Amino acid sequence: MANIIVVFPKAEDAKNVRNILTRNGFNVTAVCTTGAQVLNYADSLDDGVVVCGYRFADMRYAELHDYLPDGFQMLLVASQQYWGECTADNLVCVSMPLRLHDLIDTLAMMEEALVRRRRKLKERPRQRSAEDKEAILKAKEVLMERNNMTETEAHRYIQKCSMDSGTNMAETAQMILSIMKQ
């Protein structure tokens, strides 16, 4: 489920939108009346959707959009006269007067996009640090020198030991180096 933050200048409007969203199965994390409150909540979350109006007491939607962390998208609920300004990425507009099914369908689409993005980030291989790379290279060199292996054979050996023991390659390389030093 996506983290949804609802922000409108009038607390009553924000609570009404929250109630509509929760009745339709969405998890609303916070209800706010100012952009500063949204930024405070957003800093503690990884990603999510901000459902907002055009203007707040302390800023406009464009400023809030610029200050939001990277993982956040914005759903602007405003009249169509403001849509010309909505050219930024991660910004979707829904027209006023608000139609319930438009809001729900649009938010469901945005939530699905966040889920796909999370899945894609999770599947991406992690980058090794410089120390990990160096440990793997040293372990390969030790294996090549002591066991007369080629670099490919040493790499495959470290990979196989890593998979067999359930550790990552850097930890396996550290183990090999500590064993070979004895």
Secondary structure as UniProt FT lines:
FT   STRAND          4..7
FT   HELIX           11..23
FT   TURN            24..25
FT   STRAND          28..32
FT   HELIX           35..43
FT   STRAND          48..52
FT   HELIX           61..67
FT   TURN            70..71
FT   STRAND          72..78
FT   HELIX           80..85
FT   TURN            89..90
FT   STRAND          91..95
FT   HELIX           100..123
FT   HELIX           130..147
FT   HELIX           151..165
FT   HELIX           169..181
//
